[in-house]
């Protein structure tokens, strides 16, 4: 049996199923796994989930970190942040 997918954002808690996030439409092989809670940060979620109240970061800070993680993955694949066309 294979190991369950894990969210690649380093956080003390995660919520929802984990899916492949591919930020470049033309290349679905470039991306990372994010749980629903952390993927929703990319869309500008406005409220913290219960498990996030103990995290000493604002949603904006966490969103910024997830965006940096996405950019890092894109750059390692030979693209630039300007190639990102979906969140």
Buried (B, 14 or more C-beta within 10 A) or exposed (E): EEEEEEBBBEBEBBBBEBBEBBBBEEBEEBBBBBBBBBBBBBEEBEEBBEEBEEBEEEBEEBBEBBBEBBBEBBEEEEBEEEBBEEB
